[in-house]
Structure formats: C-alpha cells, structure tokens
C-alpha cells in the first residue's frame, strides 16, 4: 500500500475529490495524513468527517520560510509518504524541502502550464484573451510551476465569461483530472517519466494564448 499525505490550506475540495476516488476505485493506498498550515482550514473538518487522520503545522510568529519548511519536512519524514499531494496548499515550498522529497511531490495548478504560472491564473487567461484554459497536474521542482507535466485537461472560455465563472468551471475540471492522474500513478499506469497524459488531447494541446 502506497502512503499518501495531502497538504491543504483552505476548503480542501481537491482533497475530497481524491478521497472519494480512492474509496470508489479502491486505490492501493493508505491515507497517512491530511496536513494544513492553518488550524481553521475548513478542509480539516471535512477530512475528519471522512475518518482521515489530520494534523496542523502552522507557521510560528516571526518564523522564516526556511525554518517552517524544516519543521514541515521533519513531520513529513516521520510519516514516510510515497506521495505528497498538494491540494490548495498556499505556501511556496523551498528548494531544500523539495529536494528531500524529489519525485514525490505532486501539485495541481489551475492553468495549462507553461501558460499562466503563479497566482490569479483565471484573471491572467482572460486578460490575455485566451480561448482555452484548464488545469495541469505536475511534479514539483524548485522552479515555481515548472515541473514535469503528468496530465492536463482543458475547456473553452465562453464569450463574456468572468473570472468567477471560469474559476468554478476549472475547479470542477480539477476534481476530475487530479484523481485520474493520481489513480494512474498508484496503479502503475503512469510513471513520472512518461510525459503528460491528456484528457481529450486535441483540446488540451491547443495553445492557451490562441
């Protein structure tokens, strides 16, 4: 059984999508912990409702990012995860932590990377006049949102669409994409070196800036 740790900061909707898929598809995995950097993150209560173990590693007053990452890394090492799944974890992980878990940290990003890395991706897409947008599951490396892509899915941006509606539609897409890619990794159908898997490849490969 492969050991999963999920990191969240907020609602935990992607965590819930992963947990539901794991139960439905009987993944060969054990949920070791759902960890958050915020004690009041709503996703923690949702995880507990599902019977998942939870924990909180909040930053201390005046604590540097490096010091926080060290505490987080020690907690992760004690849990011995095979995979660390970022699901709305709103902290940028530093290079020392990432290198300690090379090839084991996965993130979902709400854009068709390499287009629109960082924050406010839906706003970026709309301001750029993109006709397609979507989500990307990728391995985490020290460079922000630049790790090897494991899978993507996309949708058309409707004429006159606003940031809020686009965000909601992309989030629904994330809830399908992330479990699919993680499930394929756990089942051995996908390996990190295989290159990206795409849902509806013709849609997913259309340039986000067309």
C-alpha positions in Angstrom: 0.0 0.0 0.0 1.4 3.4 -1.0 1.3 6.1 1.6 -0.4 9.4 0.8 -0.1 12.7 2.6 -2.2 15.6 1.4 -1.4 19.3 2.2 -4.2 21.8 2.2 -4.8 25.4 3.3 -8.5 26.0 2.7 -11.7 24.2 1.7 -9.9 21.0 0.6 -12.2 20.4 -2.3 -9.5 18.6 -4.3 -8.6 16.6 -1.2 -12.2 15.4 -1.1 -12.2 14.6 -4.8 -9.1 12.5 -4.2 -10.5 10.7 -1.2 -13.8 9.9 -2.9 -12.0 8.5 -5.9 -9.7 6.5 -3.7 -12.7 4.9 -2.0 -14.7 4.4 -5.2 -11.8 2.9 -7.2 -10.2 1.1 -4.3 -6.8 2.6 -4.8 -3.8 0.6 -3.4 -3.1 3.4 -1.0 -3.2 4.4 2.7 -4.2 7.9 3.7 -1.5 8.7 6.2 -2.4 12.3 7.0 -4.1 15.5 5.8 -2.0 18.4 7.0 -2.7 22.1 6.9 -0.7 25.2 7.7 -4.0 26.7 9.0 -5.7 25.3 12.1 -9.1 26.7 10.9 -8.9 25.4 7.4 -12.4 24.0 6.6 -10.9 21.1 4.8 -9.6 19.6 8.1 -13.1 19.1 9.4 -14.1 17.5 6.1 -11.2 15.2 6.3 -12.0 14.2 9.8 -15.6 13.5 8.8 -14.2 11.0 6.3 -12.2 9.4 9.0 -8.9 10.6 7.7 -6.1 11.5 10.1 -5.3 15.2 10.2 -2.6 17.5 11.6 -1.7 21.2 11.7 1.7 22.7 11.2 1.2 26.4 11.5 4.0 29.0 11.0 5.2 30.4 14.2 5.4 34.2 14.8 8.4 35.6 13.1 9.4 32.2 11.7 11.3 32.2 8.4 10.1 30.2 5.5 13.3 28.0 5.7 12.6 27.2 9.4 8.9 26.4 8.7 9.9 24.2 5.8 12.3 22.3 8.1 9.6 21.6 10.6 7.3 20.5 7.8 9.9 18.3 6.3 10.6 16.6 9.6 6.9 15.9 10.0 6.7 14.5 6.5 9.7 12.3 7.0 8.1 10.8 10.1 5.0 10.0 8.1 7.2 8.3 5.4 4.9 9.2 2.4 5.3 7.7 -1.0 3.4 10.7 -2.4 2.8 14.2 -1.1 -0.2 15.7 -2.8 -0.6 19.5 -2.8 -4.3 20.3 -2.8 -4.7 24.0 -2.4 -1.6 24.4 -0.1 -1.0 28.1 -0.3 2.7 28.2 0.6 5.6 28.0 -1.8 7.9 25.2 -0.7 11.6 25.9 -0.6 14.3 24.1 -2.5 15.7 22.2 0.5 12.4 20.6 1.3 11.6 19.8 -2.3 14.9 18.1 -2.8 14.4 16.0 0.2 11.3 14.5 -1.4 12.4 14.7 -5.1 9.9 13.0 -7.4 7.3 12.5 -4.7 5.5 15.9 -4.5 2.6 16.5 -6.9 0.6 19.6 -7.4 -2.4 20.7 -9.4 -2.3 24.1 -11.0 -5.3 25.9 -12.5 -3.9 26.7 -15.9 -2.5 24.9 -18.9 1.1 25.2 -17.9 3.5 26.6 -19.0 0.9 29.3 -19.6 0.0 31.4 -16.6 2.1 30.1 -13.7 1.7 31.6 -10.2 -1.4 33.2 -8.8 -4.6 34.7 -10.4 -4.4 32.3 -13.4 -8.0 32.9 -14.4 -7.6 36.6 -14.5 -4.4 36.2 -16.5 -6.1 34.0 -19.0 -9.0 36.4 -19.5 -6.7 39.4 -19.8 -4.5 37.6 -22.3 -7.6 36.9 -24.5 -7.1 33.1 -24.2 -9.8 30.9 -25.8 -8.9 27.8 -23.8 -8.0 27.3 -20.2 -7.7 24.4 -17.9 -5.6 22.6 -15.3 -2.3 20.8 -15.0 -1.0 18.1 -12.7 2.7 18.2 -12.4 5.7 17.1 -10.3 7.0 19.9 -8.0 10.5 21.1 -8.6 12.3 24.1 -7.1 11.3 26.3 -10.0 7.7 27.5 -9.5 5.0 25.6 -11.5 7.8 24.3 -13.9 8.0 20.6 -13.0 7.3 17.8 -15.4 3.7 17.7 -16.5 1.8 14.5 -15.7 -1.5 15.4 -17.2 -3.7 18.2 -18.4 -7.4 18.9 -19.2 -8.9 21.9 -20.8 -12.1 23.8 -21.6 -13.2 26.6 -23.8 -13.6 30.1 -22.4 -17.1 31.3 -23.2 -17.6 34.7 -24.7 -18.1 37.3 -22.0 -17.1 34.9 -19.2 -15.9 36.4 -16.0 -13.2 35.3 -13.6 -15.6 33.8 -11.1 -17.4 31.6 -13.5 -14.2 30.5 -15.2 -12.7 29.6 -11.8 -15.7 27.5 -10.9 -15.6 25.6 -14.2 -11.9 25.0 -13.9 -12.3 23.8 -10.3 -14.8 21.2 -11.5 -12.3 20.1 -14.1 -9.6 19.8 -11.4 -11.8 17.5 -9.4 -11.8 15.0 -12.3 -8.2 15.5 -13.5 -6.3 15.2 -10.2 -7.9 11.9 -9.1 -7.4 10.4 -12.6 -3.7 11.2 -12.7 -3.1 10.1 -9.1 -5.0 6.9 -9.6 -2.9 6.1 -12.7 0.3 6.7 -10.8 -0.8 4.4 -7.9 -1.9 1.7 -10.3 1.4 1.9 -12.3 -0.4 3.0 -15.5 1.6 6.3 -15.4 5.2 7.0 -14.3 6.6 10.4 -13.8 9.0 10.0 -16.8 6.2 9.1 -19.2 5.3 12.6 -20.2 1.9 14.2 -19.9 -1.4 12.4 -20.2 -4.2 14.5 -21.5 -8.0 14.2 -21.3 -9.2 15.0 -24.9 -5.7 15.5 -26.2 -6.7 17.8 -29.1 -8.3 20.2 -26.7 -5.6 20.0 -24.1 -2.8 20.8 -26.5 -4.4 23.9 -28.1 -2.2 26.8 -27.1 -3.7 28.8 -24.2 -2.8 32.1 -25.9 -4.5 31.4 -29.3 
